[in-house]
Amino acid sequence: MRPLDEKEIRDSFVNCSKGEAGRIRLPAGFADGGVPWADIDFLGWTDPGAPQRALLVVPGEEGPAGFVLRRPESVRTSALRSSMCQVCLTEHGAGGVVLFAAPLAGASGRRGNTVGAYICADLACSLYLRGKRTPKMRLVRREETLTLEERIDRALSNLAAFTDRVAAG
């Protein structure tokens, strides 16, 4: 993903007001260049000031598009339970994947309508795809026959299916 500045990020949000976008705290390390732009396909983070709010900024043909997501309050899960991210298809142990709900863009979202997707809890799909991060509590990782580029394309396609539904309202 190409590096973005603060204005580009704040202007990209499609499912919140400009005022809300202005109050979003940017990811840790953003100001000092700590975002690994070369290793990510989209920018995802949890708002440090509002832990139930997560943010996604995805590249697009018409520029970046940002999405406000809600994460559930932490719930106890069985240590034996595992789940798979709908974006990158990484398998995680308990708590590694959560249901993120996004208000729809426009009037529909203002009425409270949302869509959801099960995504890596830390929104680090790009790092899992590249092997730069490994899921906790997963002893076996399934090997895929797809190349890294094919896995990245698949993840971006899966993410676009979700974000397109949000943007369409």
C-alpha positions in Angstrom: 0.0 0.0 0.0 1.3 3.4 -0.8 1.9 5.6 2.3 -0.9 8.0 3.2 -0.9 11.2 5.1 -3.3 12.1 7.9 -5.5 14.3 5.7 -5.9 11.5 3.1 -6.9 9.0 5.9 -9.4 11.3 7.6 -10.9 12.4 4.2 -11.3 8.7 3.1 -14.0 7.6 5.6 -17.3 6.8 4.0 -19.5 5.6 6.9 -19.0 8.3 9.5 -19.4 12.0 9.8 -16.5 14.4 9.1 -16.6 15.3 12.8 -16.2 11.7 13.8 -13.4 11.2 11.3 -11.6 14.2 12.8 -11.8 12.7 16.3 -10.3 9.3 15.3 -6.9 8.6 16.7 -4.4 7.4 14.1 -2.5 4.1 14.6 0.3 3.9 17.1 3.5 4.8 15.4 1.8 6.7 12.6 3.4 10.1 13.4 6.9 8.7 13.7 6.8 6.5 10.6 6.1 3.3 12.3 3.5 2.0 9.8 5.1 -0.8 7.7 3.6 0.5 4.4 5.7 -1.9 2.3 4.2 -4.9 4.1 0.5 -4.0 4.2 -2.2 -4.1 1.6 -4.6 -2.1 3.8 -4.3 -0.1 6.9 -6.2 -1.4 9.9 -6.1 -0.4 13.6 -8.0 -0.1 16.8 -8.6 3.5 17.9 -6.5 3.8 21.0 -9.0 6.2 22.5 -12.0 4.0 21.8 -11.1 0.2 22.0 -14.5 -0.9 20.6 -13.8 1.1 17.5 -11.6 -0.2 14.7 -10.7 1.4 11.4 -9.9 0.2 7.9 -8.4 2.2 5.1 -8.3 0.3 1.8 -6.8 1.4 -1.5 -9.1 1.9 -4.4 -9.1 3.1 -8.0 -10.6 6.4 -6.9 -8.4 6.8 -3.9 -8.4 5.3 -0.4 -11.7 4.4 1.3 -12.0 4.4 5.0 -14.4 2.4 7.2 -15.4 2.6 10.8 -16.0 -0.8 12.4 -17.3 -1.8 15.8 -15.7 -4.7 17.6 -17.5 -6.7 20.2 -16.7 -6.3 23.9 -14.2 -9.0 24.9 -15.9 -12.2 25.7 -14.6 -15.4 27.2 -13.9 -18.1 24.7 -12.8 -21.7 25.0 -9.1 -22.2 24.5 -10.0 -25.1 22.1 -12.1 -23.0 19.8 -10.5 -21.9 16.6 -11.7 -19.7 13.7 -10.7 -18.4 10.3 -10.5 -14.8 9.1 -12.9 -14.2 6.1 -10.3 -11.8 4.6 -6.9 -13.6 4.6 -8.2 -17.1 5.6 -5.7 -17.3 8.4 -6.7 -19.8 11.1 -6.5 -18.5 14.7 -6.9 -19.9 18.2 -9.6 -18.5 20.5 -10.0 -14.7 20.2 -7.9 -14.3 17.2 -10.9 -13.6 14.9 -13.8 -11.3 15.9 -16.9 -10.2 14.2 -16.5 -6.6 13.1 -19.7 -4.7 12.4 -19.7 -1.7 10.1 -22.5 0.9 9.8 -23.6 1.2 6.2 -22.8 4.4 4.4 -25.4 7.1 4.1 -29.0 7.2 5.4 -29.1 3.4 5.9 -26.2 3.5 8.3 -27.6 6.5 10.2 -30.8 4.4 10.7 -28.5 1.8 12.4 -28.1 -0.8 9.6 -24.8 -2.7 9.6 -23.0 -5.5 8.0 -20.4 -7.7 9.6 -17.4 -9.9 8.8 -15.1 -12.2 10.8 -11.7 -10.6 10.5 -8.3 -11.1 12.3 -8.8 -9.3 15.7 -5.6 -7.3 15.2 -6.4 -6.4 11.6 -3.0 -7.6 10.6 -4.1 -9.8 7.7 -1.3 -8.5 5.4 1.4 -9.5 8.0 -0.1 -13.0 8.4 -0.1 -13.5 4.6 3.5 -12.6 4.4 4.5 -14.8 7.4 5.7 -11.7 9.4 3.2 -12.5 12.1 2.0 -15.9 13.3 -1.3 -16.7 14.9 -1.2 -17.4 18.6 -2.1 -20.9 19.8 -2.0 -22.4 16.3 0.4 -25.3 16.3 -0.2 -26.3 12.6 -0.4 -23.9 9.7 -1.9 -25.2 6.5 0.3 -24.8 3.5 -1.3 -23.3 0.5 -0.4 -23.9 -3.1 -1.1 -20.3 -4.1 1.7 -17.8 -4.5 2.0 -14.8 -2.2 0.6 -12.5 -4.9 -2.4 -14.8 -5.4 -3.1 -14.9 -1.7 -2.9 -11.1 -1.5 -5.2 -10.8 -4.5 -7.7 -13.2 -2.8 -7.5 -11.3 0.5 -8.1 -8.0 -1.2 -11.0 -9.5 -3.2 -12.5 -10.8 0.1 -12.0 -7.5 1.8 -13.6 -5.6 -1.2 -16.7 -7.8 -1.0 -17.2 -6.6 2.6 -16.2 -2.9 2.0 -18.3 -2.7 -1.2 -21.4 -3.7 0.8 -20.7 -1.1 3.4 -20.1 1.7 0.9 -23.2 0.8 -1.1 -25.3 1.6 1.9 
